[in-house]
């Protein structure tokens, strides 16, 4: 397996949860992390800010640049990417982790919420990738990782929350399309999704009480690490599940990832057991 030493990662939504876990895993190699997220002030429902995340990353051995970025704002995205590249001397890896969720049907989804999901999930992924592209083209072993699921057209994933499903499948379609477009540059683009629920603050808000039947964000961080240290010309255009990636890498003990020891985690959305 390779290393992320000397690499610069631009991670959206890295102030907490899965994004922060991916950042901390990279920091163990001494990587430089750009924490591109909106949370500059603590939120009682969602602990952690870009500044507290930066402190954790530096304690773990990495370098950190916390930047307030709303991925819906093109100018903020462009400015942040330029500042990050100037600060660290380039960008090697982009992790499109920022996401909005509302598990609601058509009548119960206000248009403002619909727009939020489409703008953060799909548009944000597109805007951040577009902004990072010139730097990725100059990087050695460049990767884009999109936190989005395998596409399963079973109606059970579409009926209950069509807007959210469309926004996440849209991210996956962008990943597949960009993988093909960027293949000639040697830039890998892949999707990554958890096979099980992941115990994050966002899960506590979206599905209260289910975090006990989940895995810790570390499982996603370890899977992301495998992908991001892979040869970008060999691993691209795939929509991965975390467990599948780790099993292929030789991991057999998944009990260590359980948020509650001994409690079997629930299967996540968009995953067929």
BANU-65251 format. One line per 10 residues: for each residue x, y, z of C-alpha. Coordinates in pm, 1 decimal. Example, Ala and Ser with C-alpha at 12.3 -4.5 7.8 and 13.67 -1.06 7.14 Angstrom:
1230.0,-450.0,780.0  1367.0,-106.0,714.0
//
This chain:
0.0,0.0,0.0  115.3,353.7,-74.1  122.3,654.6,151.5  -34.8,999.6,166.1  286.4,1157.8,294.0  348.0,1483.8,112.8  -3.0,1489.1,-35.9  -252.9,1775.2,-9.1  -617.3,1678.8,38.0  -905.8,1923.1,-12.5
-1196.5,1777.0,188.0  -1542.7,1934.2,190.7  -1745.1,1899.9,508.8  -1436.4,1791.7,702.2  -1523.0,1961.3,1030.8  -1686.5,1643.3,1165.7  -1796.7,1290.5,1092.4  -1669.6,1092.6,795.9  -1489.9,1388.1,637.8  -1290.3,1450.3,954.3
-1213.0,1079.3,995.9  -1069.6,1068.0,642.3  -864.8,1377.8,723.3  -726.9,1229.2,1045.8  -626.4,906.6,869.7  -436.5,1106.3,609.1  -280.9,1320.6,883.0  -118.3,1009.1,1030.6  99.5,1003.4,715.9  184.6,1372.1,757.8
-49.9,1486.2,479.0  -171.2,1844.0,441.3  -547.0,1883.4,479.5  -771.4,2166.6,362.7  -1082.9,2165.6,582.6  -1342.6,2324.2,354.7  -1665.8,2352.1,552.7  -1924.4,2601.8,670.1  -1898.9,2551.1,1046.0  -1689.5,2828.2,1196.7
-1908.6,2858.1,1508.7  -2014.8,2557.1,1722.6  -2362.7,2413.0,1659.9  -2520.4,2242.5,1963.4  -2671.3,1968.9,1741.5  -2353.1,1909.7,1536.1  -2036.6,1949.3,1747.0  -1708.5,2051.1,1586.2  -1584.2,2341.1,1376.1  -1320.8,2379.3,1106.2
-1086.5,2511.4,1376.1  -1130.8,2222.9,1621.3  -1086.2,1981.3,1330.0  -764.2,2161.6,1233.7  -629.7,2117.9,1587.5  -705.4,1744.5,1579.1  -541.3,1704.1,1237.8  -224.3,1876.8,1356.2  -214.0,1663.5,1673.2  -241.9,1355.2,1450.4
67.4,1461.3,1256.1  -73.7,1651.8,961.0  -83.7,2011.6,848.5  -420.9,2185.8,837.1  -575.2,2484.9,663.7  -928.0,2558.6,787.4  -1135.1,2753.9,533.6  -1496.8,2865.3,560.1  -1653.9,2740.0,237.8  -2014.8,2704.6,127.7
-1989.7,2465.6,-168.0  -2303.3,2625.7,-316.4  -2109.8,2949.3,-370.7  -1888.2,2929.6,-680.3  -1677.2,3227.1,-581.0  -1608.4,3085.6,-233.6  -1511.7,2750.1,-385.9  -1276.1,2905.1,-641.5  -1115.3,3131.7,-381.6  -1068.5,2846.4,-134.5
-911.7,2618.0,-393.2  -672.5,2890.3,-507.1  -580.1,2975.4,-148.2  -525.6,2608.3,-65.4  -306.4,2547.3,-369.2  -99.5,2856.4,-294.4  -63.7,2761.6,73.3  38.8,2398.8,23.0  185.3,2415.4,-328.2  -90.4,2227.1,-509.7
-382.4,1986.4,-460.4  -342.7,1610.7,-503.5  -674.7,1478.5,-380.7  -1031.1,1608.8,-360.6  -1285.8,1444.4,-130.5  -1642.2,1553.5,-206.0  -1792.2,1470.9,132.2  -2026.8,1766.5,202.7  -2388.3,1656.3,180.1  -2742.6,1749.8,280.9
-3011.1,1497.2,368.3  -3388.2,1497.0,408.3  -3556.7,1156.6,413.4  -3894.4,1296.6,312.1  -4150.1,1228.7,42.3  -4258.5,1474.2,-224.7  -4532.1,1649.8,-27.0  -4312.3,1680.0,282.2  -4006.3,1821.1,104.4  -4016.6,2202.4,81.0
-3860.1,2337.1,-237.1  -3598.7,2513.8,-25.3  -3490.2,2176.8,111.9  -3497.5,2021.8,-236.7  -3271.3,2299.2,-364.6  -3037.0,2257.5,-66.2  -2985.7,1887.5,-140.5  -2935.0,1939.4,-513.1  -2706.4,2239.2,-461.9  -2481.3,2085.6,-196.0
-2481.4,1726.0,-314.5  -2469.3,1751.2,-693.0  -2377.1,2109.4,-772.4  -2118.9,2127.2,-492.6  -1951.3,1809.7,-615.0  -1937.1,1949.8,-968.1  -1814.0,2294.6,-862.3  -1539.3,2165.7,-631.8  -1415.4,1915.8,-889.3  -1413.4,2179.2,-1162.4
-1218.8,2420.7,-942.0  -961.1,2157.3,-839.9  -916.5,2013.9,-1189.0  -622.2,2234.3,-1301.9  -426.2,2136.9,-989.5  -518.8,1767.5,-1010.1  -389.4,1760.5,-1368.0  -45.8,1858.9,-1236.5  -47.2,1615.8,-942.3  116.6,1275.9,-914.2
-143.8,1002.3,-857.4  -443.4,1241.3,-838.6  -776.5,1123.8,-697.3  -1129.4,1255.0,-660.8  -1341.6,1066.1,-409.3  -1717.7,1124.0,-403.1  -1914.4,1010.7,-97.9  -2204.4,862.0,-291.8  -2367.6,520.3,-329.7  -2383.8,247.4,-590.1
-2683.6,317.0,-814.6  -2967.6,74.9,-743.8  -3292.3,148.8,-929.0  -3501.8,-68.1,-698.5  -3813.9,145.5,-635.8  -3772.5,99.9,-259.0  -3483.7,349.9,-271.9  -3679.3,598.0,-482.2  -4030.1,599.7,-338.5  -3974.7,713.6,21.5
-3734.5,1003.9,-47.8  -3708.7,1070.3,-421.2  -3532.3,1405.6,-388.9  -3254.9,1281.1,-161.1  -3206.9,964.7,-366.2  -3186.3,1166.2,-689.7  -2927.9,1399.4,-536.6  -2706.0,1112.8,-416.6  -2741.7,908.9,-735.4  -2664.0,1233.5,-918.9
-2333.0,1250.6,-732.6  -2260.8,892.5,-839.1  -2343.3,969.5,-1202.2  -2108.3,1267.9,-1190.0  -1835.8,1044.3,-1046.5  -1876.2,793.2,-1328.8  -1889.5,1064.2,-1594.0  -1588.8,1252.1,-1461.3  -1390.8,928.7,-1428.3  -1434.3,869.8,-1799.2
-1361.3,1232.6,-1893.1  -1049.5,1254.9,-1675.5  -913.6,911.1,-1762.8  -677.5,1063.8,-2019.3  -524.7,1282.3,-1745.6  -467.5,987.5,-1511.4  -709.3,1139.8,-1257.5  -908.5,874.2,-1072.2  -1269.0,946.4,-975.7  -1448.1,695.6,-754.3
-1750.1,676.9,-528.1  -1743.7,544.8,-171.5  -2042.7,455.1,44.0  -2080.6,275.0,376.8  -2234.1,-71.1,372.8  -2374.8,-1.0,720.4  -2495.3,302.0,911.5  -2212.7,522.3,1038.1  -2229.7,675.9,1385.3  -2206.9,1049.4,1318.8
-2376.7,1360.5,1452.2  -2561.7,1383.8,1120.1  -2708.5,1035.5,1175.0  -2829.2,1141.4,1519.4  -3015.6,1430.9,1357.1  -3149.5,1238.4,1055.6  -3232.9,913.2,1238.9  -3225.6,960.3,1618.4  -3142.4,647.9,1817.7  -2985.8,449.4,1534.1
-2621.9,538.2,1605.0  -2595.4,245.3,1848.3  -2649.7,7.1,1554.1  -2374.9,154.4,1339.7  -2004.5,147.7,1267.8  -1763.8,424.8,1354.9  -1644.9,667.6,1084.2  -1305.9,492.3,1098.9  -1430.1,219.6,863.8  -1492.8,480.9,593.7
-1160.3,650.5,665.8  -971.0,322.8,626.9  -1153.5,238.9,301.9  -1089.9,587.8,166.2  -721.8,548.1,251.5  -700.9,227.2,45.8  -860.4,399.4,-253.9  -657.4,721.1,-227.5  -327.4,534.0,-206.8  -415.5,319.4,-509.5
-274.2,380.5,-857.5  -504.9,645.9,-1005.1  -472.3,492.1,-1351.9  -578.0,149.5,-1228.8  -865.4,224.0,-987.9  -1116.2,464.8,-1138.0  -1482.3,477.2,-1234.7  -1600.9,252.1,-952.7  -1876.0,302.6,-693.9  -1732.5,124.3,-390.6
-1876.9,1.7,-63.1  -1637.6,48.2,229.8  -1652.4,-313.2,345.9  -1583.7,-445.3,-5.2  -1275.6,-220.7,-37.2  -1136.8,-334.8,298.1  -1205.7,-703.7,235.2  -1018.0,-676.5,-94.5  -731.6,-520.6,105.1  -726.0,-817.0,342.8
-932.1,-688.3,637.4  -1139.7,-960.0,802.9  -1216.9,-817.4,1149.4  -1500.2,-565.3,1123.0  -1602.7,-598.4,1487.9  -1350.4,-329.2,1579.7  -1555.0,-78.0,1383.4  -1880.0,-135.1,1575.8  -2000.6,178.4,1753.7  -2146.7,-51.0,2020.4
-1928.7,-358.2,2078.0  -2113.0,-677.7,1992.5  -2409.3,-500.9,1829.4  -2453.4,-585.9,1461.1  -2472.9,-265.3,1256.4  -2774.3,-189.6,1036.9  -2735.4,-191.8,660.1  -2731.4,160.7,513.4  -2955.9,317.1,253.5  -2901.9,208.3,-109.1
-2735.6,-118.0,-3.0  -2894.0,-458.1,-68.4  -2788.4,-706.5,203.1
//
